[in-house]
Amino acid sequence: MNRAGWRIGYAVNSRYRRQGYGSEIAETLIGFIRRVDATGSIDGLVLTSNTKSQNLLKNLGFELQEDRFIFSVEIDNWIKRYRLVD
């Protein structure tokens, strides 16, 4: 359990996108987190360019919290942080 809250993330191979796997993964992660920590916040980080993932999180009840630049070896892009609203 993470006292500062939880972060979820997922990646789906391009061959399998648009088949509901992202939703299934996110819903499973949310369900697991709710079972182990019913009151913890849940955030999802999404690349600004990934509008499909942003829409997925919005459809699951997340709201935009911030837009910021992240620089690392793996990510060099603006990201959006969404938080699940109960």
JOFEN-V924590 format. One record per pair of residues at least 24 apart in sequence whose ideal C-beta (glycine too) atoms are under 10 Angstrom apart, sorted by the first residue. I is the first residue (numbers start at 1). GAP is how many residues later the second one is. D is the distance in Angstrom with one decimal. If there is no record, write none. Layout:
BEGIN
i=I gap=GAP d=D
i=I gap=GAP d=D
END
This chain:
BEGIN
i=1 gap=32 d=8.9
i=1 gap=35 d=6.2
i=1 gap=36 d=4.9
i=1 gap=39 d=6.8
i=2 gap=31 d=9.3
i=2 gap=35 d=8.0
i=2 gap=38 d=7.0
i=2 gap=39 d=9.4
i=3 gap=34 d=9.2
i=3 gap=37 d=7.9
i=4 gap=36 d=8.8
i=4 gap=37 d=8.3
i=4 gap=39 d=9.7
i=5 gap=28 d=9.5
i=5 gap=32 d=9.1
i=5 gap=35 d=5.6
i=5 gap=36 d=3.7
i=5 gap=37 d=6.8
i=5 gap=38 d=6.1
i=5 gap=78 d=8.2
i=5 gap=79 d=9.7
i=6 gap=24 d=9.0
i=6 gap=26 d=9.5
i=6 gap=27 d=5.0
i=6 gap=28 d=9.8
i=6 gap=30 d=9.3
i=6 gap=31 d=7.1
i=6 gap=34 d=5.5
i=6 gap=35 d=6.9
i=6 gap=36 d=4.8
i=6 gap=37 d=7.0
i=6 gap=38 d=9.6
i=6 gap=78 d=9.0
i=7 gap=26 d=9.9
i=7 gap=34 d=9.5
i=7 gap=35 d=7.7
i=7 gap=36 d=4.9
i=7 gap=37 d=7.1
i=7 gap=38 d=6.3
i=7 gap=74 d=8.6
i=8 gap=24 d=9.5
i=8 gap=25 d=7.6
i=8 gap=34 d=6.3
i=8 gap=35 d=7.4
i=8 gap=36 d=5.1
i=8 gap=37 d=8.4
i=8 gap=49 d=8.8
i=8 gap=52 d=9.8
i=8 gap=54 d=9.5
i=8 gap=74 d=9.6
i=8 gap=76 d=8.8
i=9 gap=34 d=9.6
i=9 gap=35 d=7.0
i=9 gap=36 d=6.2
i=9 gap=37 d=8.5
i=9 gap=44 d=9.5
i=10 gap=34 d=8.6
i=10 gap=36 d=9.9
i=10 gap=43 d=8.1
i=10 gap=46 d=9.1
i=11 gap=42 d=9.6
i=12 gap=40 d=10.0
i=12 gap=41 d=9.3
i=17 gap=35 d=7.7
i=17 gap=36 d=10.0
i=18 gap=34 d=7.9
i=20 gap=36 d=9.9
i=22 gap=30 d=7.8
i=22 gap=31 d=6.7
i=22 gap=34 d=5.4
i=22 gap=35 d=9.5
i=22 gap=38 d=10.0
i=23 gap=33 d=6.0
i=23 gap=34 d=10.0
i=23 gap=36 d=7.8
i=23 gap=37 d=7.4
i=25 gap=31 d=9.6
i=26 gap=27 d=8.9
i=26 gap=30 d=6.4
i=26 gap=31 d=7.2
i=26 gap=33 d=9.5
i=26 gap=34 d=5.9
i=26 gap=36 d=9.0
i=26 gap=58 d=9.7
i=27 gap=29 d=9.9
i=27 gap=33 d=6.9
i=30 gap=30 d=7.0
i=30 gap=31 d=8.8
i=30 gap=32 d=9.6
i=30 gap=54 d=6.8
i=33 gap=51 d=9.0
i=34 gap=50 d=9.4
i=34 gap=52 d=9.5
i=38 gap=48 d=9.9
i=39 gap=47 d=9.5
i=40 gap=44 d=9.8
i=41 gap=24 d=9.7
i=41 gap=42 d=6.0
i=41 gap=43 d=7.2
i=41 gap=44 d=9.6
i=41 gap=45 d=9.5
i=42 gap=40 d=9.1
i=42 gap=41 d=7.0
i=42 gap=42 d=4.2
i=42 gap=43 d=9.7
i=42 gap=44 d=9.4
i=43 gap=38 d=5.5
i=43 gap=39 d=6.6
i=43 gap=40 d=5.2
i=43 gap=41 d=7.7
i=44 gap=35 d=10.0
i=44 gap=36 d=8.7
i=44 gap=37 d=7.4
i=44 gap=38 d=4.8
i=44 gap=39 d=8.0
i=44 gap=40 d=7.7
i=45 gap=25 d=8.2
i=45 gap=30 d=9.0
i=45 gap=34 d=5.2
i=45 gap=35 d=7.5
i=45 gap=36 d=5.6
i=45 gap=37 d=7.9
i=46 gap=33 d=6.4
i=46 gap=34 d=5.2
i=46 gap=35 d=8.0
i=46 gap=36 d=6.7
i=47 gap=28 d=7.6
i=47 gap=30 d=5.3
i=47 gap=31 d=7.4
i=47 gap=32 d=5.8
i=47 gap=33 d=7.8
i=48 gap=29 d=6.6
i=48 gap=30 d=4.1
i=48 gap=31 d=6.4
i=48 gap=32 d=5.8
i=49 gap=28 d=6.8
i=49 gap=29 d=8.1
i=49 gap=30 d=9.7
i=50 gap=27 d=9.3
i=50 gap=29 d=9.2
i=50 gap=30 d=8.8
i=51 gap=29 d=9.8
i=53 gap=27 d=9.2
i=53 gap=29 d=9.4
i=54 gap=26 d=6.2
i=54 gap=28 d=7.3
i=56 gap=26 d=9.8
i=57 gap=24 d=9.9
i=57 gap=25 d=4.5
i=57 gap=26 d=9.3
i=57 gap=27 d=8.2
i=58 gap=24 d=7.3
i=60 gap=24 d=7.1
i=60 gap=25 d=10.0
i=61 gap=24 d=5.6
i=61 gap=25 d=7.5
END
